[in-house]
Amino acid sequence: MTAWKLAIAYLGWLLASVAIALLFALLLGELVALIGVVEAGSTVQRRLVEITAIVGFVLLALVPFLLRGRFVRSDDDATL
């Protein structure tokens, strides 16, 4: 795969990571408010959503680099 295709694929992955992280963070914030740990609409709930979204995005953005070793063939395997 050429470099520009990989860059576009990674950009798509980053956009999907933003959506997934934000959705997860919002659901977690609402769940915590529903359980009664924090008040709905409070600053604590907002901070929880923000921190969860940022951490989730960073982790999802790193997934392709963390899993690269599992999908890239080594030179020894390619000759078999």
Backbone torsions as a table, in degrees:
resi	resn	phi	psi	omega
1	MET	NA	135.4	-177.7
2	THR	-73.8	165.0	-173.9
3	ALA	-64.4	-38.5	-177.7
4	TRP	-70.4	-31.0	176.5
5	LYS	-68.5	-39.4	177.1
6	LEU	-65.0	-39.2	178.8
7	ALA	-64.9	-41.6	178.4
8	ILE	-68.1	-39.6	177.6
9	ALA	-63.5	-40.9	179.0
10	TYR	-68.6	-36.7	175.8
11	LEU	-62.1	-42.4	174.9
12	GLY	-61.5	-40.4	177.5
13	TRP	-63.2	-40.8	178.9
14	LEU	-63.6	-41.2	177.7
15	LEU	-64.0	-41.6	176.8
16	ALA	-65.8	-36.4	178.5
17	SER	-63.5	-39.7	176.9
18	VAL	-60.9	-47.4	-178.2
19	ALA	-64.1	-44.9	-179.2
20	ILE	-65.3	-45.3	-179.0
21	ALA	-64.4	-41.9	179.9
22	LEU	-66.9	-42.5	178.4
23	LEU	-62.2	-45.6	178.5
24	PHE	-62.3	-42.8	-179.1
25	ALA	-65.0	-42.2	178.6
26	LEU	-65.5	-41.7	177.5
27	LEU	-64.2	-40.9	178.1
28	LEU	-64.0	-43.2	178.6
29	GLY	-61.4	-42.2	178.2
30	GLU	-69.0	-37.4	178.2
31	LEU	-64.5	-42.8	179.2
32	VAL	-64.9	-37.8	177.3
33	ALA	-70.1	-36.8	179.9
34	LEU	-67.1	-38.7	178.8
35	ILE	-68.8	-29.2	178.5
36	GLY	104.2	11.6	178.9
37	VAL	-69.3	-40.9	176.7
38	VAL	-129.5	161.9	176.6
39	GLU	-81.4	143.1	179.3
40	ALA	-65.3	132.7	179.0
41	GLY	80.0	6.6	-179.1
42	SER	-80.9	168.0	178.1
43	THR	-64.8	-35.5	-179.6
44	VAL	-64.9	-42.4	178.3
45	GLN	-64.6	-41.2	179.1
46	ARG	-62.3	-44.5	178.4
47	ARG	-63.3	-40.2	178.6
48	LEU	-60.7	-44.9	178.8
49	VAL	-64.1	-43.8	-179.2
50	GLU	-63.5	-47.4	-178.1
51	ILE	-66.5	-41.9	179.2
52	THR	-64.3	-40.4	179.6
53	ALA	-65.0	-42.4	-179.4
54	ILE	-66.4	-47.3	-180.0
55	VAL	-64.0	-43.2	178.7
56	GLY	-61.7	-42.3	178.9
57	PHE	-63.7	-45.5	-178.8
58	VAL	-62.4	-43.4	179.3
59	LEU	-64.6	-43.5	178.8
60	LEU	-67.5	-35.2	179.0
61	ALA	-67.0	-27.6	-179.5
62	LEU	-86.1	-13.3	-176.2
63	VAL	-54.4	-46.8	-180.0
64	PRO	-59.7	-34.3	-179.9
65	PHE	-76.2	-33.4	179.1
66	LEU	-72.9	-31.8	-178.6
67	LEU	-96.0	1.2	-176.8
68	ARG	-58.2	-39.3	-178.7
69	GLY	-63.8	-25.2	-180.0
70	ARG	-79.7	-23.3	-174.2
71	PHE	-109.4	-14.9	179.7
72	VAL	-88.9	128.9	178.1
73	ARG	-76.9	139.7	173.8
74	SER	-84.3	164.0	-178.8
75	ASP	-63.9	-32.5	-179.8
76	ASP	-67.3	-40.0	180.0
77	ASP	-72.4	-29.1	-176.7
78	ALA	-72.1	-24.2	-176.9
79	THR	-84.8	-12.7	-177.8
80	LEU	-74.5	NA	NA
